[in-house]
Amino acid sequence: MATPRNVLLVAATTGYQVEQFRQAASRMDVELTLASDCCHQLENPWGDHAVPVRFDDAKGALAAVRARGPFQGIIACGDRAAVLAAELADRLNLRFHSPRAAARCHDKFAFRQTMESAGLPVPWFRRERLTLDPPPVEKLAAEVACPCVLKPLMLSASRGVIRVNNAAEFVAAYGRIRRLLESQELRALRDPNAEWLMIEGYIAGREYALEGWIAMGVLQRFALFDKPDPLEGPYFEESLYIAPSRLDWDRRALIWDMVEAAARAVGLGPGPIHAEIRMAGEAASPVYVLEVAARPIGGLCARTLRFESRGERIGLEELLLRGALGENLAFWEREKSAAGVMMIPIPQSGILAEVEGVNEAAAVADIEAVEITAKPGEPLQALPEGASYLGFLFARARTPEQVEAALRAAHSRLRIHWRETLSVVG
């Protein structure tokens, strides 16, 4: 009897994708071992038999996961999880991104340095400590050209990212980001980049996202997403992802080539990548690769992607498991129909009371699903402090235009109510 194939999945306990990977592994008759940042003092607290690890302790994590091996593959969900997965893969002799490449992708400043050294387009950028007091901050604000963008090195998904247009806005944004990184939640992560801020020139243009797999320096393109909403600041809340892209062939090809060059410069592979790109509308505009993450698209957004080969259809999670096990992915192509997701924005910070209109939103033509992931009574934060969404809307149709129209129509049906909070008097 053949030994079951075992894949190690490194993911946060709060990750949306874990269940999707579990279902894909079950369909493939693959054993999935989860390593997550769950509590190590409680036995199986989430009921998923996960191996408790700390993302900042590769040595301890290695000792913890060895007992559940051997493994034939490894995959990661999330940026910090990808860094740990790279360390584990290196020690377990598994196919994955190198530790150095994963660490570069997790550090925005190191990534910019790599792009600059490779001769790829980058905005001007500099790194500064978040420990300056008001007078030095005002001096720094006077030195930089505006508009510019302030980015915490340790955060992702636009969290803490703020565009400023003048020195006064710079000083205010600096203080806001500093307070965010001094929160108990983020200090508990023990990330060495928590004291650093990157400042870079603002790039006018539209954003796109590319999903793929890179091995031996060659990028296999899974999907190119349009982000139809202009992301101009002061905060950069991502909402709509729609594939296939409506860009013309030449500009799509240019994005593919630049992402491949960026991933190659960092030294990624073999493994999944998720790239964020910014480009102005003119045909001769440079393509700026804002980031290449050493992991797949996050959250539930992967549900938009389905792949076909020889009459078989699978989701992104199964495709990634196949890649982790060393299978050739060249025969798989994204389905012909258009698909998209709206990550439902959190319009204000507060306590969620309820979301009405879910059934109305689900009844909109071409809407596949409405998933409200926030719970009544849950405190929610809007960007730039926030790190979550209200939920997700999914649509599938013949054209990208129909998908976008369906998502916007469904979103307009939702009515969000907030609970009144009482001020503390003392």
PyMOL commands that set and color helices and strands:
alter all, ss='L'
color gray80, all
select helices_A, chain A and resi 18-28+58-66+79-92+99-106+108-117+134-143+167-181+184-187+192-195+249-266+301-304+316-324+358-362+400-413
alter helices_A, ss='H'
color red, helices_A
select strands_A, chain A and resi 6-11+31-36+51-52+73-77+125-129+148-152+162-164+196-201+206-215+218-226+240-243+271-279+287-293+306-309+312-315+333-334+338-344+350-356+367-372+379-380+391-397+415-419
alter strands_A, ss='S'
color yellow, strands_A
deselect
rebuild
show_as cartoon
